[in-house]
């Protein structure tokens, strides 16, 4: 405050407004936070459930829908926004602070002095003061530089965590999609099997009516037809469950009035695309691309900055400030008369002894830094193990698929020959039924091999850290 040449004038207009605002704590960050939170709150208040799509969905479309509507991805997106807000808080030490303060007081203990036949009061019964001040930290013992890096690492850490959640969600969607395709194909296999068995039953019945085969053959065919129906019902139930699971992962709610046929159609097919990669290259790629490992590396860097920030407690803190203030006059009874002016200065604080608080913070930060290094080593071994297991499972699925390429054709030819030989009287009905069972098993094994190959490929991609949108593989 300027003690010389005080300016006394009534508090009106802009001065009154500034004095009223002095009692509030100005916080632009709060206003910005409320502005940023408004769209999210409005979206949450809508609560609109997306309708099930009417068109058949491909695997790529299901993945895109999951990235928009999957609950785990949506929660991770909120966590990402919260982490960005935390980064803004961390960087706050780099920016100046605008502070507003105000005070009003009433004091009954007043003191007066008679000067030249006049009574002069040195302390008024009522007084007020207020002001605005800009404070900027210029040295915090290394905490300012650490805050800048910490903010960047916090955003990087949150983004990597979000990427890991996306990869997990994509893997679950792919597996659920392949399970639905498998169940749909198994329904067709079982329906074709029942048709073959029913055709054999009809042919056996005609031959029994003609007196060429005994009643035993008819009964055996009827038992085979009845025995194939539970497998068909099981396949239909597996298809319903798979579609329900896929709907849940895509963020859809099945309408309560839908019981049996879930209105979700798939356009994809189980096709084994060729894929080749050597294990050493897979391990190298995983260690470079997996977001979990990159997340731990960012955490380790973050702990290093925390150590620097903790050690800053041993050093002094320097701030500069400047502002404008108002107060009531000490020599006027009327509170509307003010004394105002600019003020500026610098302040230094140094905790010469803080009860070992800083020492404890440094010990904690250094221990967490050491733990971060151990977690990186452990996660590296886990990722290598994950890649080796996924790679081995993929090789197994590929070998099984290769072994089943011509089995269906051979089983179909065997059934044709068995039927022809039965009609010629060279084999019995049991041989035909065995050939039909072998054909059904061959078709089932081939379809499951296709699904297992696709699932093993998806798990291997996840182990390698592949599949993030916008990232070239």
C-alpha positions, 0 to 999 in steps of 0.5 A: 500500500502507498502510505503517502498521499492517500486518496479518499473518495466514496466507494461507488461504482466499480470500486464497490463491485471490486470490494464485494468480489474481494471476499471471494476466492477467485479460481478460474480452474473451477469455472473451467472444470464446471464448463468441461463437466457440463457436456458429460453430465448432459450426456449421462442425463440422457440415458438413451439406450441404442437400438439393436442394428437391423443389418448384419454386422461384420467383425470390424463393425462390431469392434467399432461399435464396442469402441463407442458403446462398450461399458469398460471402454466408456469407463476407461474413457472417463478415467482418461478424462479424469487423468487429464484433469489431474495433469492440469492440477499438476501443472498449476504450479507453473502458472500465476495465481490470481487471489482475491481477499477481503475482510470486515471487522468491528472493534468496540475497543477504540482509542482516541487522543485530544490534539488541538482541542480535537479528539482523534480516533486511532482505531475505528469501530468498523473497518474493512479491506480487500484486494487482488493479488497475482502470485507467481512461483519462480523457484520451488527447489526443482518442483516446477520442472518436476511438475511439468514432466509429471503432468506429461507423464500422467497424461501418457500413463492414462492414455496407455491404460486406456489403450490396454482396456481397448485391446482387452475389449477388442479381444473379448468382442472377437472371441464372442463373435467367433463363438456366435459364428461357431454356434451358427455353423454347428446348428447347420451341421446338426440340421444336416446330420438329422436330415441324413439320419431322417433320410436313412430312416425313410429309406429303411422304412420303405425297405422294411415295408417291402420286407427286405430288412427287419424291424430292428433296422427301423428301430435303430434308425429311429434311435439315431434320429432321436439321439441327434436332436439334443445336439441340435437343441444344444447348438441353438442354445449356444447360439442364443447365449453367444448372441446375448454375450455379444450384445452385452459387449457391444453395449446393447440391451436385449428388449424384454419381449425378446425370448428366443431369436435375438435380433442380431445377425452376423455377416462374417465367416470363419475363414483362416487367413494365413499368418506367419511370424517367428517367435523371436520377432513376436517377442521383440514386437510385444516388448516394444508395443504392449501398452502395459509395459510402456505404462510401467515405464511411464510410471517409473519416470513418474516416480523419478519426478516424485523423488525430485519433488519430494527433495524440493522440501529441503530447499527454499521457495520463492514467489513474487507478487503484485496487486491492487488493494482497498481499505477503509480510512483510519481517520474517517467515520464514513466507511465509504471513504477508501485508501487504495493503491498498488503493491508488489514484492517478493517472499521467501519461505524455507522450512529449516526443520519440518519434523522430518516430513521431507525425509519421510516423503523422500524415503517413500518416493525412493522406495516406490521408484525401486518398486517400479523397476521391479514391476517392469522386470516382472511385467517383461517376464509376464509378457514374454510368457504370454507371447510364448503361450499364445504363439504355441497355441496358435501353432497348435491351432494351425496344425489342427486346421491343416490336418482337417482340410480334406477330412470332410471330403473324405468323410462325404466320399466314405458315406457315399460309398457306404450307402451304395454298398448297402444298397448292393448288400455288401455292408450293413446298416450299421456301417452307413450309420457309422459313416454318417456319424463320422461325417458329422464329427468331421464337419464339427471338428473342422468348424471348431478348428476354424474357430480355434484358429481365429481365436488363437490368432486374436489372442496372439494379436493381443499378446503382441499389442496389435489392433489399436485403431490408427496404429500401423502393424 
